[in-house]
Amino acid sequence: MSHNKLSRRELITATGAAAIGAALAQLGGGIVSKAEAKAETNKWPWPYEKLDPAKTAELAYNEWYRVFCGAAVISSVFSQLAEKIGEPYKSFPVDPFIVLEGGMAGWGTICGSVAGANIASNLIIGPRIAGPDCEHGHTIGSNIMQWYSEANLPVYVPKTPKANKEKMVRTTSSSPLCHISVGRWMEAANKPLGSPERKDRCARVAASAAYKLVEDLNAWKDGKYKENVGWVAAKSVGITGQQNCTDCHGSNIPTAPK
């Protein structure tokens, strides 16, 4: 056989080997990139680009109707960063955080909106044990809890509200707990839990929290976030809790509207 010609069998063998080699090269590249992406998630801070708070709030409002409060806040931020930056946001699984709904699996504990904001800030900036460059993740999360407790919520007004189009009742919860926040609003608005008005209210609260979160993250990105943790329960009351439970409990337990 001439050295310049290949038999049909040799040609098929050579072509197959080349195809397999190319496939393995692509697969290998994919494995490396995934490993690199995974490694990057263990380094903080994660890359961050400033976002528009109003756009983020609108995304959170609409996402609430898909994945509810906590996941909506995370999704509103991470979906934009996935487009702007890529990894580690692109492959981050947001939907499992639907568990934050209703104060964690419907148990009325921490409001999912502020829980989602805490998760996002600590993932982006990093946990406080990761070093001095990461301390503001905890600070932003904690101060959003205080802001939530003291603000007259909801603050954000969506472009196309699904309910409460004529009037929006706003309340101050004096607590980051879901059952208190929702309960105070239900009493003031005289609306039941399953009403469109209550759902719209909670969607707006998630949007308000997302707006506040991005404001703080943008300030951090610019090197202008200089706040310290505003309130530390253990130092203030000697336990990781609040001492205003009797506002509702005891002889003054409210009845949910029907």
C-alpha positions as CSV (number, residue, x, y, z in Angstrom):
1,M,0.0,0.0,0.0
2,S,1.3,3.5,-0.8
3,H,2.3,5.7,2.1
4,N,0.2,8.5,0.5
5,K,-3.0,6.5,0.6
6,L,-5.1,5.0,3.4
7,S,-7.3,1.9,3.1
8,R,-11.0,2.2,3.8
9,R,-10.6,0.5,7.2
10,E,-7.6,2.7,8.1
11,L,-9.5,5.8,7.1
12,I,-12.5,4.8,9.3
13,T,-10.2,4.0,12.2
14,A,-8.3,7.2,11.9
15,T,-11.5,9.3,11.6
16,G,-13.0,7.5,14.6
17,A,-10.0,8.1,16.7
18,A,-9.9,11.7,15.8
19,A,-13.6,12.1,16.6
20,I,-13.1,10.4,20.0
21,G,-10.1,12.5,20.7
22,A,-12.0,15.7,19.9
23,A,-14.9,14.5,22.1
24,L,-12.6,13.7,25.0
25,A,-10.8,17.0,24.6
26,Q,-14.1,18.8,24.8
27,L,-15.3,16.7,27.7
28,G,-12.0,17.2,29.5
29,G,-12.3,20.9,29.0
30,G,-15.8,20.8,30.4
31,I,-14.6,18.9,33.5
32,V,-11.8,21.3,34.1
33,S,-14.1,24.4,33.7
34,K,-16.6,22.9,36.1
35,A,-13.9,22.1,38.6
36,E,-12.5,25.6,38.3
37,A,-16.0,27.0,38.7
38,K,-16.5,24.9,41.9
39,A,-13.2,26.0,43.3
40,E,-14.1,29.6,42.7
41,T,-17.2,29.3,44.9
42,N,-14.9,28.7,47.9
43,K,-13.0,31.9,47.3
44,W,-14.6,35.2,48.6
45,P,-15.7,37.7,47.7
46,W,-17.4,36.5,44.6
47,P,-17.2,38.8,41.6
48,Y,-19.9,41.4,41.7
49,E,-21.1,44.2,39.4
50,K,-23.4,46.9,40.5
51,L,-27.1,46.4,39.8
52,D,-30.1,48.6,39.4
53,P,-32.1,48.4,42.6
54,A,-35.4,49.2,40.9
55,K,-34.9,46.6,38.2
56,T,-33.9,44.1,40.9
57,A,-37.0,44.8,42.9
58,E,-39.3,44.4,39.9
59,L,-37.6,41.0,39.2
60,A,-38.1,40.0,42.9
61,Y,-41.8,41.0,42.8
62,N,-42.6,38.8,39.8
63,E,-40.4,35.9,41.0
64,W,-42.3,35.8,44.2
65,Y,-45.3,34.4,42.3
66,R,-43.0,31.5,41.2
67,V,-40.7,30.7,44.1
68,F,-42.0,33.0,46.9
69,C,-40.1,35.4,49.2
70,G,-36.5,34.1,49.9
71,A,-35.8,32.5,46.6
72,A,-37.3,35.5,44.8
73,V,-34.7,37.8,46.5
74,I,-31.8,35.5,45.7
75,S,-33.0,35.0,42.1
76,S,-33.5,38.7,41.4
77,V,-29.8,39.3,42.2
78,F,-28.2,36.1,40.9
79,S,-30.0,36.0,37.6
80,Q,-28.6,39.3,36.7
81,L,-25.1,38.5,37.8
82,A,-25.3,35.2,35.8
83,E,-25.9,37.3,32.7
84,K,-23.3,40.0,33.6
85,I,-20.6,37.7,35.0
86,G,-21.4,34.1,34.5
87,E,-20.0,31.7,37.1
88,P,-20.5,31.1,40.0
89,Y,-24.0,32.5,39.6
90,K,-24.9,30.8,36.3
91,S,-24.9,27.3,37.8
92,F,-26.1,28.3,41.3
93,P,-29.4,26.5,42.2
94,V,-31.8,29.1,43.3
95,D,-35.1,27.1,43.3
96,P,-34.4,24.9,46.3
97,F,-34.5,28.1,48.4
98,I,-38.3,28.0,47.9
99,V,-38.0,26.3,51.4
100,L,-37.7,29.8,52.8
101,E,-41.4,30.4,52.0
102,G,-43.7,31.3,54.9
103,G,-40.9,31.8,57.4
104,M,-39.1,28.6,56.5
105,A,-41.2,25.8,55.2
106,G,-44.4,27.6,56.3
107,W,-43.4,27.7,60.0
108,G,-43.6,31.5,60.4
109,T,-40.0,32.0,61.7
110,I,-37.6,34.3,60.0
111,C,-39.2,36.1,57.0
112,G,-37.9,34.5,53.8
113,S,-37.2,37.9,52.3
114,V,-34.5,38.8,54.9
115,A,-33.3,35.2,55.0
116,G,-32.7,35.4,51.3
117,A,-31.0,38.7,51.6
118,N,-28.7,37.2,54.2
119,I,-27.9,34.2,52.0
120,A,-27.1,36.4,49.0
121,S,-24.9,38.9,50.9
122,N,-22.9,36.2,52.6
123,L,-22.4,34.2,49.4
124,I,-21.3,37.3,47.4
125,I,-19.1,39.0,50.0
126,G,-18.4,35.8,52.0
127,P,-18.8,34.5,55.5
128,R,-17.2,36.6,58.2
129,I,-14.8,33.8,59.1
130,A,-13.2,34.0,55.7
131,G,-11.2,37.1,56.6
132,P,-11.5,40.9,56.9
133,D,-12.5,41.4,53.2
134,C,-15.7,39.4,54.0
135,E,-17.0,41.0,57.2
136,H,-19.6,43.1,55.4
137,G,-21.6,40.1,54.2
138,H,-22.6,39.5,57.8
139,T,-23.1,43.2,58.6
140,I,-25.3,43.8,55.5
141,G,-27.4,40.8,56.4
142,S,-27.9,41.7,60.0
143,N,-28.7,45.4,59.3
144,I,-31.3,44.4,56.7
145,M,-33.0,42.5,59.5
146,Q,-33.1,45.7,61.6
147,W,-34.2,47.7,58.6
148,Y,-37.0,45.2,57.9
149,S,-38.2,45.4,61.6
150,E,-38.3,49.2,61.6
151,A,-39.5,50.1,58.1
152,N,-43.1,50.8,57.2
153,L,-43.4,47.9,54.7
154,P,-43.9,47.3,51.8
155,V,-41.9,50.2,50.4
156,Y,-41.6,49.2,46.7
157,V,-44.5,49.8,44.3
158,P,-44.4,47.4,41.3
159,K,-45.0,48.6,37.8
160,T,-48.1,46.4,37.4
161,P,-49.5,45.4,40.8
162,K,-51.4,42.2,40.9
163,A,-53.6,43.5,43.8
164,N,-53.8,46.5,46.2
165,K,-54.0,48.7,43.1
166,E,-56.0,51.5,44.8
167,K,-54.6,51.4,48.3
168,M,-51.6,49.6,49.9
169,V,-51.7,49.1,53.7
170,R,-48.3,49.5,55.2
171,T,-47.2,48.2,58.6
172,T,-44.2,48.1,60.9
173,S,-43.5,44.6,62.2
174,S,-40.9,45.5,65.0
175,S,-39.6,42.0,64.3
176,P,-38.0,40.0,61.4
177,L,-40.3,37.1,62.1
178,C,-42.8,36.1,59.3
179,H,-45.8,35.4,61.5
180,I,-45.5,38.8,63.2
181,S,-44.9,40.7,60.0
182,V,-47.7,39.0,58.1
183,G,-50.0,39.0,61.1
184,R,-49.7,42.7,61.8
185,W,-50.4,43.4,58.2
186,M,-53.4,41.0,58.0
187,E,-54.9,42.7,61.1
188,A,-54.4,46.2,59.7
189,A,-55.7,45.3,56.2
190,N,-58.4,42.9,57.4
191,K,-57.4,40.4,54.8
192,P,-56.9,36.6,55.2
193,L,-53.7,34.8,54.4
194,G,-54.9,33.4,51.1
195,S,-56.1,36.6,49.7
196,P,-54.6,38.2,46.6
197,E,-54.0,41.3,48.6
198,R,-51.8,39.5,51.2
199,K,-49.9,37.7,48.4
200,D,-49.2,41.0,46.7
201,R,-48.1,42.5,49.9
202,C,-45.5,39.8,50.5
203,A,-44.3,40.0,46.9
204,R,-43.8,43.8,47.5
205,V,-42.0,43.1,50.7
206,A,-39.6,40.7,48.9
207,A,-39.1,43.4,46.3
208,S,-38.4,46.0,49.0
209,A,-35.8,43.7,50.6
210,A,-34.1,43.1,47.2
211,Y,-34.0,46.8,46.6
212,K,-32.4,47.4,49.9
213,L,-29.9,44.6,49.5
214,V,-28.7,45.9,46.1
215,E,-28.3,49.4,47.5
216,D,-26.0,48.0,50.2
217,L,-24.1,45.7,47.8
218,N,-23.5,48.6,45.5
219,A,-22.2,50.7,48.3
220,W,-19.9,47.8,49.3
221,K,-18.7,47.5,45.8
222,D,-17.8,51.2,45.8
223,G,-16.0,50.9,49.1
224,K,-18.6,53.1,50.7
225,Y,-20.4,50.7,53.0
226,K,-19.0,51.7,56.4
227,E,-21.8,50.6,58.7
228,N,-21.4,48.3,61.8
229,V,-24.0,45.8,63.0
230,G,-26.7,48.0,64.4
231,W,-28.3,45.7,66.9
232,V,-26.9,42.5,68.6
233,A,-29.5,40.6,70.5
234,A,-27.1,38.7,72.7
235,K,-25.6,42.0,73.9
236,S,-28.9,43.8,74.2
237,V,-31.1,41.2,75.9
238,G,-28.7,38.4,76.8
239,I,-30.2,35.9,74.4
240,T,-30.5,35.5,70.7
241,G,-34.1,36.8,70.6
242,Q,-36.3,39.7,71.2
243,Q,-38.3,40.7,74.3
244,N,-41.4,42.1,72.7
245,C,-43.3,38.8,72.4
246,T,-46.1,40.0,74.7
247,D,-47.1,42.5,72.1
248,C,-49.1,39.7,70.6
249,H,-48.8,36.7,73.0
250,G,-50.4,36.3,76.4
251,S,-53.8,37.8,76.8
252,N,-53.5,39.8,73.5
253,I,-53.3,37.0,70.9
254,P,-54.7,38.3,67.6
255,T,-57.2,36.3,65.6
256,A,-56.5,35.9,61.9
257,P,-59.0,37.5,59.5
258,K,-61.1,35.1,57.5
